[in-house]
Amino acid sequence: MTARNIIESLEKLIKLHKSFNQLAIRKTAILKANDTEVITALLISEQKHIKAISQTDKERERAVEEFLAANGTAGCKSSSWDVQFCCSTNRSITC
């Protein structure tokens, strides 16, 4: 497993978060206009974004765990702080 999979997941998360942020900006304008029909459609789109972000983050976690296992740091958690700690100290931690 290479770091490429992790990078691709992070790039996808960035795109999803930017798109989600644009929805929030649109939502503010729609709320000010009190357009309930458009709000309903926007809420559905928000839910789809949330689901995609969650799924992509799980993929990122798996990619990090596989990368760590392949590079001799198995047992490290996949959060960025844990990975950073494990890589800098070359040891495992439990949370």
C-alpha positions in Angstrom: 0.0 0.0 0.0 1.4 3.4 -1.0 0.7 6.8 0.4 -1.0 7.6 -2.9 -4.3 6.1 -1.7 -4.2 8.3 1.4 -3.5 11.4 -0.7 -6.3 10.6 -3.1 -8.7 10.1 -0.2 -7.6 13.5 1.3 -8.0 15.2 -2.0 -11.5 13.8 -2.4 -12.3 15.0 1.2 -11.1 18.5 0.4 -13.4 18.6 -2.7 -16.3 17.3 -0.7 -15.8 19.8 2.1 -15.5 22.7 -0.4 -18.7 21.6 -2.0 -20.4 21.2 1.3 -19.2 24.7 2.3 -20.7 26.1 -0.9 -24.0 24.5 0.1 -23.8 26.3 3.4 -23.3 29.6 1.7 -26.3 28.9 -0.6 -28.3 27.8 2.4 -27.8 31.1 4.1 -29.2 33.0 1.1 -32.1 30.7 0.8 -33.0 30.9 4.5 -32.9 34.7 4.2 -35.3 34.5 1.2 -37.5 32.1 3.2 -37.8 29.7 0.2 -38.9 26.5 1.9 -39.1 24.4 -1.3 -35.5 25.1 -2.2 -34.4 24.5 1.4 -35.9 21.0 1.2 -33.9 20.1 -1.9 -30.8 21.7 -0.3 -31.2 19.6 2.8 -31.3 16.4 0.7 -28.1 17.5 -1.0 -26.5 18.2 2.4 -27.3 14.7 3.6 -25.8 13.2 0.5 -22.6 15.2 1.1 -22.5 14.1 4.7 -22.8 10.5 3.7 -20.1 10.9 1.0 -17.7 12.6 3.5 -18.3 9.9 6.1 -17.7 7.1 3.6 -14.6 8.8 2.2 -13.2 9.3 5.6 -13.6 5.6 6.4 -11.8 4.9 3.2 -9.0 7.2 4.3 -8.8 5.5 7.7 -8.5 2.1 6.0 -5.8 3.4 3.6 -3.8 4.8 6.6 -4.2 1.5 8.5 -3.0 -0.5 5.5 -0.1 1.9 4.9 1.0 1.7 8.5 0.7 -2.1 8.5 2.8 -2.3 5.4 5.4 0.1 6.8 6.0 -1.6 10.2 3.8 0.6 12.3 0.8 -1.7 12.7 -1.4 -1.0 15.6 -1.3 2.7 15.2 -4.6 4.4 15.0 -5.5 6.2 11.8 -6.3 9.7 13.1 -3.8 12.3 11.9 -2.5 13.0 15.5 -2.0 9.3 16.2 -0.3 8.7 12.9 1.9 11.7 13.4 2.8 10.5 16.9 3.4 6.9 15.7 5.5 8.0 12.8 7.6 10.4 14.8 8.2 8.0 17.7 8.0 4.7 15.7 5.7 3.2 18.3 2.1 2.2 18.8 -0.4 4.0 21.1 -3.8 3.1 22.3 -6.7 5.5 22.9 
